[in-house]
Amino acid sequence: MRQISTCFSFLMLCLLLCTDFIVAQPAGGRSGLNFLQLPAQAKSTALGANHMTISGNDPALFLQNPALLDSSKQDHVSVNLMPYLADTKFINLAYGKAVKRTSGTWAIGLQYLNYGTITETDASGNIMGEFRAADYGLSAGYGQTMGAFTLGGSVKLVGSSIESYHVYGLAFDWGGVFKHPRQDLTIGFVVKSLGFLKQNFTGANTPVLPFDLRTGITFKPKYMPVRFTGTIHHLNRFDMVYNDPGLFFTYAINGTRIPRKVGIAEKLARHLSIGAELLLDKNFKILLGYDHLKRQELRLYDAGGLAGFSFGAWLRIKRFEITYGRAQYTPGFGSSSLSVMMDLKK
């Protein structure tokens, strides 16, 4: 209990240090390079995308939280493939290596979102040719364990290219986790996408990075074959509600439209992602997740379906770990993710 109390004290101190920066962040939908918010591997997809305390040997976890870089990622390499919206493709590569000289674990990662080939036309609609578009991020991270605590940080060279127009910059992540020495319990936080962007064209405003401040917990009750994960994301912005005036309104007695009022409970719930791992065997798990913000933003007006829900499975075969994740966006539509991790030591 004393170690847990120390962890919470450290977390609150870090949150207070970030307060000045948090106030200046823009509202959702006004940031650039939002591919940085996509899950970097299938386990994150299956459990609800935002989690940053989940366990595993996949070095790509450092893209969720660099404090997850510990010795368990040594000499591991992984690849994640996710066919995304409108035939776009999201690819992630990662490799982790423990270095004795630094007493910590290093990792490198590549994130690449390919939008494919797009037809170029003039103002009249005449075809002039084709061009390509893509987002990319090249990351390097480091994590060091000190007793029950692991602290980590990463730097990312990020960019976006559409025809001859480019946005580029640097993004920094840093975080910490506490792993209980005797129980299956992890508590942590992460500050994601601090940094800056530049562009090679004249626009109204230079885009900003999708800053996100998260805290979470992962735990397994002693006698239950289930591990639970909960994450509170976007602590830097309380009101995450997009109240579309064309959809959500009522009428006053005189016929005037009145925007829908959203209660405090609903605003709080939109910051919450939850997940569960059903531990059926040491080499096989079923993964389930739910994100309330995604459900409320992506569900159809008159039907929710499985929007916001996700599921998947994890399988270990000798030195390989294979994970499949599926996230639902609207009724009948979603995206799948497949990750393969290989242990190079075996």
N, C-alpha and C positions, 0 to 999 in steps of 0.2 A: 504493500500500500504506500509505503514511503516513496518508492521509485515512481509509482503512478502519479503521486502528488507532485513530485519534482517535474515530471513530464508535462503535466498540465500548466504548471507555473512557467516553464520554458515556452510553451505554446502561446500563452497569453502575452508574454513579453514580446514575442515575435509579431503578434498581431498588432500590439500597440505601436511598435516601430514602423509598421507599414501604414498607419492611419493617414499620414499626410499624403501619401501617394494614392491611397484608395479613393479619397474624396475627388480626385481629379479625373477619374476614369469615365469613359463615355458609356452611353447606354448601349444595350445589345443591338446588333445589326449595324453598328456604325464603326466597327473595327475591320481591319484587313487581315488577310492570311488566316482565316478561320479554320483552315485544315489543321492548325495546331491544336484544336480542341477535339479532333477526332481520336478515337481509341487507337493506340499503336499496336495492339495485338488482340487476338480473338477472345482471350479471357476477359479483357476489359469490355469488349463488345457484349459478351454474354451476361456479364454481371451488372451492366448499367452504365458503362462508358466513363464515368467521372471518378472512379475509385482510385485511391493512391496509397492504400495500406495493404493491398492484396499480396499474398505470398506467391512464391513460385521461382523457378530457375531461369525464366526467360529474361535475357538481358534487356529486351525492349521495355521492360517495366520501368527502366530509368527515364524513359520519355514521359511517363506518367508522374513519376516522382524520383528525382536523382538520389534521394535518401534510401531507396530500395536497392541501391548498389552495395551488396555485401559479398562475402567470399563464395556464396552459393552460386553466383553468376560466373565464376572463374572458368575460362576456356569454354564458354557456351556461345553459340551463334544461333540466330533465329531469323526467319523471314515470315512476313505477314502479307497476305494478299487479300484485298477487299474490293471486289467490283462494286462501285458506288453508283450514285445517281446518274441517270441519262448516259449510261455506257462509259462513264469516267472510271478510272482505276486508281486505287490508293495502295501503294507498296511501302513497306517498312522493312529495313534491315538493321540488325544490331549485333554487336559482339562485345563481350565482357572479358576482362583480364585482371587478375589480382597481381599487383606489383609489390614485391617485398620491400623495396627501397622506400616506398611511400606509405607502407602499412595500410593500404586501402585498395579499392577496386576501381579500375578505369573502364569506360565503355565508349564506343562510338556508335552512331546511328544515322541512318538515312531515311527521310520521309519524302515520298514523291507522289504527288497527285496529278495524274495525267488527264487532261481534258480532251485529248485527241485532236484530230484535224477538223478545222472549222472553215466553212466556205466564206470567202471575203466578197462583199458586194459594195457597190457605190450607193449613193443616196436614192437612185432610181431603181435599185434592185438588180442591176446588171452584175453578173458574176465576173469578178476580176482575178480570182485565184483562190488560194487556200493559205491558211496559217495555223500555227499550233499554239497551244496554251498549256501552262503547267504551273503548279506550286511546288516548292521544294524546301527542305530543311536538312542541313548537315550538322549533327550534334556531337559534342564530346562532353562526357560527364565523369564525375569522381565522387565516390562515397567512402567514408571511413567510419568503422564501428569502434565505439568506446564503451565497453561494458554492455549495457542494455540499450544504448542509444546509437543510432547511425545518423550522421549528417551528410548531406550531399548537395552538389551543385552542378549545373550544366550550362554550357553556352551553345547557342545555335546560330548558324549562318542561315538566314531564311530569305526567301524571295518568291516572286511571282512574275511570270512572263506571259504576255498576251501580244502576239505579233511583235511590233518593235517597242512596245511599252513595257517597262519593268518597274517593279517595286522590290526593294532589298533592304536588309537591315540585320541587326543583332537582337537576339532574345535570350534572356537569362531565366533559369529556373533554380530554385533552391528550396530545401525542405529538411525535415527531420522526422524520424520515427523512433518509437520506444517499443521494444519487444520484450515482453515479460520473460524472465529467465526460466520460470517453471510452468507457466500456463500458456495456452495458445491464444495470446492476446497481443495485438499490435495497435498502437495509437500514433497518429501522425498528422502532419500538416505539410502543405506545399504552397509556394508562391510561384505562379506560372506566368511566363511571357512578360517579364519586365524588359524594357528595351526601347528601341526606336526603329523607325522605317524612313527610307528616302525613296524618291521616285524620279525617273528621268523625263517626266513630262509635266506640263503646267496644269494643275488641277485646282479645284476649289480649296481643298484641304489635303494635307498629307495624312494618309491613313495611320491609325494607331494599332498596336498589337492587341489581341484579345486577352487582356489581363484577367486572371482568375486566382482567387485565394480560396483554398480548400482545407478542410480538416475532416478527419474520419477515424473510424475504428473497425477492426476486424477481430472477431473472437469466436471461439468454439466452446460451447458448454461441455463440461468434462465428460458426461455420459451420453452425449448426443452425437450421431454421425453427420452433423451439419455444422458448417462454418458460416457465420453471418458477417456481412460487411455493410457498413453504412457510411455515407459521405455527405457532407454539407458543402456545396459548391457555390461560387460567386458570393462569398461573404463581403466582397467589396461593393455589392449593390443589393440593397434590400428589396426593392420593388422590381420583380422580373416579369410583371404582367404586361402583355401587349393587349390593350383593351380596344379592339377594332371598333370604331364608332359606327361602321356600316353593318355590324353583326350583333354587337352586344349592347342593347339599349332597351329601355321601356318608354312608355308615353305618359306624360303628365295629363292632368284633366283637360288642359287647354290644347292638347295635341303636340306639345313640344317634346322632342326627344330628350331623354335623360340617360346619360352614359351609365353602364352597369357599374355597380359598386362591388369591389373585390375585398373580402374580409382579410384580417390579419392572418388567420389560420391558413387560408389559401396562399397568401404571399409567402408564408414560411414554408409551406409544403413544396413550393416550386424550387426550393434550394436542396431538396433531398433526393438522393439516389440510394437504393437498397439492393442487396444481392445476397444469394445463398449458394453454397457449394454442398451438394449432397455427396458425402464421402462413402460411396458404395463399395469401393475397394481401394487399396493403396495405389493401384495403377489405373483407376477409372473414377471419374466424377461427373455428375450432372450439374450444370450451372444455370441459375435463374436470376433475373434482374428486373428492376423497375425504376424508371425515372419519371417523376411527376411533371416536371417542366416539359419534357418531350411529349408526354401524353396530352397535356393541355394545349400545346402549340400546334401539334400535328394531327390531332383527331379531327374527323369531319364534324361539321356543325351539328348533324343529326345522328351521328354514329361514331362511337369510339373504337370499336373493335379491340385489337391488341396493341394499339398505338402506345408507345412508351414502355412496353414489355420487351424482354429479351431472354434468350435461352441459349444453351450450347452444351458441349461436352468436352472433357479432357481425357486423353488416353496416353499412357506411357508404354512404349515398346522398346525394351533394352535401353539404348542411349538416345532414343528419340522421344520427344513429347509432342503430341499432335492435339491441337485445340480448334474446335469449331464454335463460332458464335453467330447468332442471328438476332438482329434488332429490327423490330417492327416500327414503321413510321406512320402509315395510314392503313386502314383496313385493306388487306390483300397486298400490301406493298411494304418492302423493307430491304435490308442489305445483309449479306453474309460475309463472314470473315474467316479465313483459315490461316493458322499459324503452325509452323513446324520449327521446333527447337532441337538442336543437336549438341550433345556433350562431347567435346573434342578430346577430353581426357580419357574416355573409355575406348 
